[in-house]
Amino acid sequence: MSKYIIKRLLYSLLILVFVAFIIYLLMRSLPTSYIETVARAKSQQPGSKSFEEWMEQLSATYGMDKGLIPGFFSWCGKAIRGQFGDSWRWTVPVTEKFADSVWLSFIMGGIAFIFEILIAIPLGVVAATKQYSRTDYTITVVALACCSLPTFFLASLLKLVFCVRLKWFDLGGLIGRNFEQLYKK
């Protein structure tokens, strides 16, 4: 049993490394990068260095001056040590921004898990007691549809039905960027 678990853990680690490499490769292959955008903006400021000088400095800062494989291993080494650098959008360390939002995500995930258990167990019992009936098939189809739909789509659909159309709940509190669009008819 322990050999099986170790084997699965090693496969998982190998898959994680390959997925990380693919993501790193895709980010390096983008036609225009964040570094170019920042270098272009900084070079246009009065009395600033040229675009090429900014590109050199920013590429060295973010490790983009290295080759693909050395750059990937450098990035992995920093990630393993927890050095994720600064957020390009908020200009604060990534770990600080992550710490701000991880607890909210954890709470929301816990609430969702409780609702899943409160809904899934009774429906599973009903489906099991009425096996091969219309009720069983209906519960199975609805459960598979809910599992198959992307969560952002299902959440938007539920907001539309329960908040906008039925007006059972207010669409407030934690909201998305474009929530105003739900109110348009």
C-alpha positions, -999 to +999 in steps of 0.1 A: +000+000+000+028+024+009+045+017-025+013+026-043+010+059-023+046+068-030+042+060-067+011+082-069+028+110-051+058+109-075+035+108-105+017+138-091+049+157-086+060+149-121+027+161-135+030+193-114+065+200-129+052+195-164+022+217-159+043+244-144+067+242-173+039+244-198+025+275-180+060+290-179+065+283-216+031+299-225+039+330-205+073+333-222+057+329-256+032+357-254+035+381-283+039+411-260+048+409-224+042+430-193+079+438-193+077+454-228+046+474-218+063+487-186+096+495-205+077+513-232+058+534-206+089+542-186+109+551-217+083+577-227+087+596-194+107+628-197+145+623-190+142+586-189+164+558-202+157+543-236+133+514-243+162+490-248+179+500-215+146+495-196+140+461-214+175+450-202+169+461-166+134+447-163+144+414-181+173+410-156+149+418-127+123+392-137+148+366-150+136+369-186+172+374-198+180+337-191+173+309-215+141+289-213+153+260-192+176+280-168+148+306-164+123+279-156+146+263-129+154+298-115+116+305-113+110+271-097+137+277-071+123+310-061+087+296-060+099+267-037+115+292-014+082+313-014+097+342-033+070+351-058+081+387-064+059+417-066+024+418-081+025+437-114-010+451-108-009+461-072+029+466-068+030+448-034+046+414-027+024+386-042+024+367-008+010+398+009-018+401-017-024+363-014-027+366+024-053+393+020-076+372-001-069+335+009-090+337+041-120+350+023-117+322-003-113+297+025-145+310+042-165+310+009-152+275+001-163+263+036-198+277+032-201+262-003-189+228+012-216+229+039-243+237+013-230+209-009-233+184+020-267+196+030-280+192-005-261+162-018-267+137+011-305+140+012-307+139-027-284+109-027-305+091-002-337+099-022-320+087-054-308+055-037-342+046-022-359+052-055-334+035-077-341+034-115-371+057-111-378+090-128-368+107-095-334+089-095-328+098-132-338+135-126-315+138-096-286+122-115-290+144-146-293+176-125-262+166-104-242+158-135-252+191-152-243+211-121-209+193-119-202+198-156-211+235-157-183+260-149-187+275-115-186+311-127-214+303-152-236+285-127-230+313-101-240+340-126-271+319-136-281+315-099-276+352-093-298+360-123-326+337-112-327+343-075-315+379-072-327+396-104-357+377-116-372+363-083-358+391-061-354+367-032-319+380-023-301+413-027-272+413-051-247+429-027-219+421-004-191+403-023-198+411-059-179+408-091-165+436-113-194+438-137-224+430-115-243+460-129-248+441-161-271+416-144-296+444-137-299+453-174-330+438-191 
